[in-house]
Each structure stands twice: as C-alpha cells, then as structure tokens.
Amino acid sequence: MKHVILAAAFAAGASAAAAEPVKYVLDASHSQIVFAYDHLGYSTTWGMFSGFEGEIMFDQANPANSSVTVSFPVRTMLTGWEARFQHFMSPDFFGAADDEMVSFTSTAIEVTGDTTALITGDLTLNGVTKSVVLDAVLNQVGDHPMAGKPWAGFDATTTLVRSEFNLGQFAPFVGDEVALQISVEAMQAD
C-alpha cells in the first residue's frame, strides 16, 4: 500500500512538473490602459486605450514560464476631447495612420511574490521599440461566474518617457513622463 501511495504521489508530481502554459485570450470589453501626464503643472491629463487584442500563455504553477502579447490601433485612444485626440494623431505627435498599431511582447517574467511579478517586454509605439518593465499583480484566477469557464485578471503599472518614442513635443512643459495603469481580464481559450 505504501508503494502505491508513493507511486501516485510521484506520478502527480511528474505530471505537474510537465504542465504547459494555458492559452488565455484578452476580454477586450474589460481590458484597458489608462495614461496620465502633467499638463504645464496645472493639471493631470488622462486618456485611455481600450478594446485591444492579445493573449497570455499562463503557467499558474510556474508564472515565470508565462508570456503575454498585446496589440491595438493607436486610433483607439480616448481623450475625452476630440480636438486633443486629433492633435495627438497629427504630425506633432503620432502622425498616426489608420492602421498604426501599438504592441507589447514579453521577453521575461520575474516573480516577486505570491501574486506579483515584473514583466519585461518590447513595446513598439510610434515606430520605436523599447524594453519596458511592467509591475504586475495577479488579481484573481478562477471560473467566471457568468461565463462558466476559467478566467484571470491582472493589473500592472509602468512609466514611459514619451520623448524616447519620438513623442516629446512640448516637453518639459507638458510632462515627458507618462504613467500607465493597465487592467486586463482574460478567458481560457477554447
């Protein structure tokens, strides 16, 4: 009997060790990036990107073995003021074509706690690719109460220096640093 229990425990450990990351796709309706920057010292100006696509290859047992890829059109930016949006899309900033994309592809994940990690990746913005680090938190993993399938939620923060992406117009009067708050939900792929 002792050998049977040990064999079962060994088999369970071996299959857990061989586990592969599971593919999750972003829920575009519940994923957004909020950005903020200083405007001449008078106010903090906010904007948002929403409705983007991506996938997370999520290894819950070994999060460092996970990966993430995300992309979205620049023109999905929401500013709350049409004239500001048009200015951001002008040659002063993005000079954005209708199909210009922003993308992020992770290159490394360093687990820093039970639910935290630093996600390093390549961000391509305005035709420039730079390495950035996201300070990420796993909010929750479990069966979605309405969808009835595995779901995961993450938050992350980082700060970009917009002039590094050739978007430095009016700096330093308009803040060169842009704070990002990211929140995503993802569902296990079928």
Buried (B, 14 or more C-beta within 10 A) or exposed (E): EEEEEEEEEEEEEEEEEEEEBBBBBBBBEBBBBBBBBBEEEEEEBBBBBBEBBBBBBBBBEEBEBBBBBBEBBBBBBBBEEEEEBEBBBEEEBBBBEEEBBBBBBBEEBEBEEEBBBBBBBBBBBBEEEEEBBBBBBBEEBEEBEEEEEBBBBBBBBBBBBBEBBBBBBEBEEBBBBBBBBBBBBBBBEE
